[in-house]
């Protein structure tokens, strides 16, 4: 599938290329099982199970870790001019990605909600985010 097709599918659902770039970061914790059965269980970056931004840089690098599987759709999307600037901004910037992913995910979760523009924003009542947690090996990983 081409980047044009992928972006068009998401734009048809009101998800813009910037938001698509953020949403694809969820591949930082994914594994593939069906694209290449000989590599079933391979992750999409070198930090499987960690909600981080390693995926963005590693997707762009030629070659790969022998246990990392790159989706062709991620490669073509990452290199598309409508996505690539934001993709590069996510590299090494966990906080930037956290915010953009959260916004895009909320938008995605609201697909099919007919009164999306009439909802009340109430996140100010939530407690402050914790930027460290017991057992974290990377300080500020969630910050």
N, C-alpha and C positions, 0 to 999 in steps of 0.2 A: 504494500500500500504506500502511496506517495505522501509526502508532507501535505500537499494540497488536499488530498482526500481526507487525511486525518484531521487537519485544521478545519476543513469544511464540515465534517461530522460534528465536531465540537461547537463550531460557530452556529450550526443549526439548532443547538441546544443552549445558545447564548453564552457559551464559554469562549472567551477570547484567547488568542495565542499566549499572552502573558500568563493567564490563569492555567492554560494547558501545561505550560512549562513547569509551573508550581506543582500541579497535580501529578505530573509524571515522576516527581521526586518520591512518591510512594513506592516506586520501584527500588528504593534503597533497602527495603525490607522484603522484597518479593523473591520468589523462585519460579523458574519455568519448568513445566513438566510435559508440555505437549508440542512445542514448536520443534524441538529436537529431542526425541525420546532417548538418544544415546547420552544426553546431558541432562536428564531429568533430575530436578532438585538443585540445579546450579542457580546461584544468586545473580543479581544484576550489578553488584559491586563487591568490593573486597571486605565489606563490613556487614555481612548478612545478619539480619535481625536487629540492626542498630538504626534508629531513626535519625539519619545524618545526611550530609550533603556530598559525601564521597562519590555517590552515583553520578553527579553532574560532571565532575572532572574526568572520572574514569570512563564514562561513555565516550568522551571526545578523544581519549588517548588511543593511538594506534596500538595494535596488539592488546593483549589482556592477560590477566591472571588466568591460569589454566582451569580454575574453578568458577570463573565468571562467564556468564552468557549475556551477550548484548543483543537486545531485540533490534531487528532492522528498523522497526517503526520508531524506536527511540533515536537511532542514529540519524535517520532522515529528518525527524522533527527537530532534533538538537541543532542540525546544520542549516535549517531553514531560516531565512533572513527575518521572518516575523517572530521567531522564537529565540534565535541565537544570542541576542544581546542580553535578554533576561537570563537565559541559561548560564551564560558566563558570569553574570552577577551573583548567581547562587553559589558558585564555586567558592568554598571557604567561608561563606557568610550564612551560618546557621540561623541567626536571628532574622535576617532578611527573608530567608526561605520559610521559616516558621510562620511569620506573619502573612506572607503571600499564600502559603498553602492553606492556612486556616481560613482565610477569606474565600479562596477558590472552593474549598471543600464545603463551606456553608452554602455558597451559591449553588454548587452541584447538588447538595442535599435538598435544596428548595425547588428543584425542577418539578414541575407539575403542580406546584402550590400557586393557585390562581391569584392570591392576594399578596404576593411577595413584596410589592411596593407599599403595602399598608401595614406591615408588621412593625411592632415596636422594638427598637433596639434597647436591650436591657443588660448588656454585658458589663456595664459599670458596677453592677451589684456583685460580680464575681470577685473572689479573693485574688490577690496578686499572685502571679506565677511564681513557682519555686524554680530557681535556676540551678540548684544543686540538690542532690538526693543521695541517700545512703547507698554506698556500693558503686557510685559512679566512677568510672575510670577516666573520664574526660570532663574536667571541670567546665561548667557553663554549657554543657552539651544541649541542655534544654533552654538556655537563655537567649 
